[in-house]
Amino acid sequence: MQIDLSTAAAVPFPRAEQLRDALITADRLALSSSSEYLVKGWLGRTGISVLYGPSNVGKSYFALDLALHVAGGMPWQGNRVIRGNVLYIAAEGGQSFARRLEAVRVQLPALYAEGAPAFNLLPVQVDLHAPDDGPAIKAATRDKRFALVIIDTLAQSLGVGDENLGKDLGMFLANVADLRGHFGCHVLIIHHSGKDVARGARGHSSLRAAVDTEIELKADGLVRTAKASKQRDMESGHAVAYTLMPVNLGQDADGDPISNCVVMPADLPAPKRSGPKLTGNLEVAKQALLEALRQDGRFIKGTEDLPESRKVVEIEKWREQMRRRMLSDGSSPEAAKKAIQRAREQLQNLDVTREIDGLVWIVDGRDTPGHVPVPLH
């Protein structure tokens, strides 16, 4: 069958009309000064991101903390946030969120008060590989608009799909993109690292190619770090550190203690200038000492035994900060006590810290809060 092109060109083609209306020349483009971020430097106002890391690194805790800051419009890790409703699809471990949210209410009441009313939890497994659940989510939330949608996790939201197959992952990402377009929001996907951690998130490479932002979580002892390893439209490489602080929530029906954790910001490990490389509990102990110095440290003048150029702090204040961190991995109080004593002794032997008369300080005080450099003569 032959087509008369002159006749075909005259037939209305709605999509062609849309595309023609969208054409624009470069000299008509204008730079917008409006906020195009959801979390400045980390998440765009719209887009798709993946948050990944190994098991037990605290991915869901990290995502919940981020979500509550967005829901409450509160700065997150020192970064500005645009306030908006959040939908958290807890397809994996949704029943644990009652305790997690209660821990936030107890330990961080201001964050809970601001964020909880706009935080919406969907604690069910969804299938974003098949065609039905995406439209069902939109229909179930038709009276709400969201700034952030979190899918926890990709594996539990892929139905019968295989994350190693590009076709299956493409169907999943198409449904995710549809949710993003419907709500005009940012969608954050929580995922796992592969067996080879250096290769990033597990599964087909099309995932990394499709997302705008990639955030990698790592753990070194009890200190966790988050790094924006990929940004399509922002500067990459931003990093923050955090710990998981245990919170006592009372007792259960059998009289056993109930507890959970909240995310607490921590100092990023300082670039190593010299001295031994600290890992594991030694790094945790040093971070705990830095926090104790920041909160309770002071300068002491007029003594030959203590340095005048940097802060010192009571050893018990340091112990308190170490206990708060070392109990968060499920260690018993007795095991934590032994670990704290070992860390103290090892840090002194490595010439990292000094102790005298119940006070402690960092020998190389250049990363100590309030450090006053001593002039060279």
Steps between C-alpha positions, in 0.01 A plus 500: 500500500635838397453810717448842354746701711341830407170377639658336807677822595166678517350243741506630861765327717455607866840375617674693222317812610622445858857456384483809278374709793788371713771609256708789629815672377800543729471879517155468659619287789514683833687401814256433782592606856220294653587212730548187290608283790323294760811461716759750385809339353351151532152451349331691220141623529407229247707203399586144588778395738632177643633461854706184539737326737571165665265329742479649850653833400178676602347585162143518629603706804685742274204526261252551786713780644520668159125454446402658833721801431326549164157450657585753771687743275797488738863529382655157453869458584542876455333503156187698413181305443176577316207390713248253359297187568687170495378155398714219641423163338642256756486183294777354715472505880199729522389363837813638670412860422288549810808457717719707270256789505456469877877522542496825300213633713690425820849612396424769239161644599532817290569299183211266578257784571580676172536195276252239620179669373633508142665155511281234336591134545384222266625184680416246228686324223430643156577373151640771277606247239137423413261764355242515781660629820629829362150619402366353827743713704388809308133417553545424870671837556292706259429765765869551583803651332849386591839668476687177573411134441729236650495139381654265758631282337541440127526124552171485694321719244603314186248217517605209280748721316874437499716799594781358283288521183490835325146437370359431847680791657378720215138412582563585866663833412214587262252464788728702727524774237121498470467560877756779478311666217162458668606658829763734354732368770832337571503119528770342717560125452674306777717218368783266603866482405617215284748233603774717353447819700731695270251452214225686686134405523424144394302408191492618141710804408195675354401602854800727547460639150135589565523674837587865556667446837681210660578498873731237645498406869801345670585400856834503677436371848205697632559808284299503178560725201274598212652626176331631187699290254299614198314823422358575159435870554683582824853472629581146612722396787306655788527287814355491850562274801263365760461246778200302622418595857304245706185629668325328792126465432394326821406135548292243315227280647765260634693775674786494250645833383383650169741716307566636155736748337501850358746660260738750658734714286871438552822659383646371179838339558760772461756459220788313650801732526721267695486236767330161503194416292209439736224255415215328677458575869811719511346740248169487691684581823676797340175632354344462845786701650459774240132522587577512874753776437248691292228477766695517826863575420682797650839666504706484817773759551787528741599133532807314383319168464220600259528657153386861483447499123210254486195388693490223758196316630412268789563134418151414626348733236699311239385164640140618479535585131670165431229304684226669297670391179630156592168376638328571167638182340324276753803447724435426865595768757787281621636447148471874430687576824788275397507646148512853642793415728690333215442801274627738769817298552567455127449869418752593769748239376460637145572851631157624392376601847640594841335464841587655835306578819172379351536717186569399140600682182615427143876521452480638145228755571461643151159337456388574856207746539636830625862413430731804521810461284828559682723749313831364380810685622 
